[in-house]
Amino acid sequence: MAEHPPYPVGLRLLGRRVVVLGGGQVAQRRLPALIAAGADVLLVSPEATPSVEALADTGRITWLKRPYEPGDLEGAWYALIATSDSDANSRASAEAEADRVWCVRSDDADAATAWTPATGHSEGVTVAVLTTEAKGRDPRHTAAVRDAVVEGLRDGTLVAPHHRTRTPGVALVGGGPGDPDLITVRGRRLLAEADVVIADRLGPRDLLAELPPGVEVIDAAKIPYGRFMAQEAINDALIQHARQGKSVVRLKGGDPYVFGRGMEEVQALTEAGIPCTVVPGISSSVSVPGAAGIPVTHRGVAHEFTVVSGHVAPDDERSLVDWPSLAKLTGTLVILMGVDKIGKIAETLVAHGKAPDTPVALVQEGTTAAQRRVDATLATVAATVAAEEVRPPAVIVIGEVVRVGPHPPEQR
Ligand SMILES: C[S@@+](CC[C@H](N)C(=O)[O-])C[C@H]1O[C@@H](n2cnc3c(N)ncnc32)[C@H](O)[C@@H]1O
C-alpha cells in the first residue's frame, strides 16, 4: 500500500464546467462518461477525432477549435488534460493547481492531482477501481479487476445481495436447457440472491450446487401434494415461502412459457397478491437441436419451424394438435415430450402425407455431458428409439434440416 493512497470520491458534475484539453483518443474514451454525468463540457483542441467531432456537432459538448491558452480553466470544477504537447499540458496543470481545479493528466500521472479509475456499472452500482500508487501503475490490471467485479455481479458468481432494495416475491426463471452457462445473466443474479429455490428436474441443476449456504433448495418433483394436484402444491409452496418475506426463485427448464406451465404459476401468484417477475430462458426447442448440429431453419430448406408437444398421442381425445395439418407443412417439426409417443406420431404424419424417408433426429439430454443424438427416418424411428433405448428428456426434430449440418454431427 502506498504511503498516501488516492482518496476515492464520486464527482456529481451535473451542470458543472469540465474542461477537456486535447480532442484525441483519451478525450474520446472519457467524454461519454462526462456527458452521462451531465457535465457542461468545454473541449479546447485544434483538432478532434471523428467521434469527438460528432459530439460537438450534436451539441453535447462545446468545442473551441484552438490550442490551450492560459485562462481556459476559468470556472472549471474538473479538468482533463490530454493534449499531445507536453509543455502545454504542464502549463495547464500549473493553472489547475493555482486555481484549485482537480486535474487528470494523460501524460504524467505523478503530476496529476486526480486519477481516473477504471469504471463499470451493474444494476445501479458503479464500480471504480484505482491503483494505489503512481509508480508501477498497471492500467490493464486495474481494468481486469473492474471486469472481474462487474462480470461477477452480473452473472451472480460474485454474491452481493440487495439488502435494502430486495423485495420479497417470486421470480420465475427460465434456466435454459441444462448447461449451466446457458442461463441468462438476470436469471443467474436472481438465483444468487434467492432465499429459497424451487427447482425442476430439467434445467441447469449444476447451478444449485453453487448456491450460498443457507439457501433452501426444494425439488419441485418431491413436494408432497396430498389432496392437491402436483402443480397446485408447487403454487402453494411458492406462495407460502413468499408470504414469509423470502425471495423465491422458481427455476424452470428452458423458457417458463414454452410447455413450462409458467402462466399457471403467474396466475396463482397474482391471485394471492404476491409480486412476481418472469425471466425468459433459452428454450430446448431451439437450443437442443442446435447443440447437436441441427439448425431449425436453413436457407433454401426450411422457412418455418413448428414446436409441438407430443405428450399425448395423436388419437388421444385430449390432444389439441392438428397432426394432419402438420403433415402437410414443408418446414421443420420440433417435438417436445414425444419420446414415448413417437411411433404413433410418425405413423400419423405418414398417413397424412409426409414421406416415410423424412429424416428424424432425437437429441437426448441436450447441452449436458450426457448429450446424445440418434438419427432415423419417419419409417424407422419407432424401431430405432426402442433399439437405441432413447429416453426422455429428448427433443425430436423432423425435416430436411436434420441433414444439412456436417456429418457426423459435431457433438458438444
Ligand atoms: C415440460 S417440457 C419443458 C420445456 C421447456 N420449458 C423449454 O422451453 O425447453 C420438457 C421437455 O423439454 C425437452 N427438453 C428440455 N430440456 C431438454 C434437454 N436438455 N435435452 C433434451 N430435451 C429437453 C424434452 O422434450 C422434455 O420432455
The ligand as an ORCA input file, in Angstrom:
! r2SCAN-3c Opt
* xyz 0 1
  C     -42.102    -29.853    -19.837
  S     -41.183    -29.542    -21.275
  C     -40.376    -28.050    -20.819
  C     -39.756    -27.321    -21.960
  C     -39.002    -26.097    -21.525
  N     -39.855    -25.137    -20.920
  C     -38.225    -25.449    -22.660
  O     -38.526    -24.323    -23.083
  O     -37.253    -26.076    -23.104
  C     -39.936    -30.772    -21.108
  C     -39.421    -31.282    -22.437
  O     -38.479    -30.382    -22.968
  C     -37.496    -31.096    -23.688
  N     -36.193    -30.838    -23.048
  C     -35.943    -29.948    -22.093
  N     -34.619    -29.913    -21.810
  C     -34.038    -30.809    -22.626
  C     -32.708    -31.228    -22.841
  N     -31.692    -30.709    -22.149
  N     -32.468    -32.166    -23.774
  C     -33.468    -32.676    -24.498
  N     -34.744    -32.341    -24.339
  C     -35.036    -31.394    -23.428
  C     -37.878    -32.552    -23.626
  O     -38.671    -32.822    -24.753
  C     -38.684    -32.582    -22.360
  O     -39.531    -33.705    -22.347
*
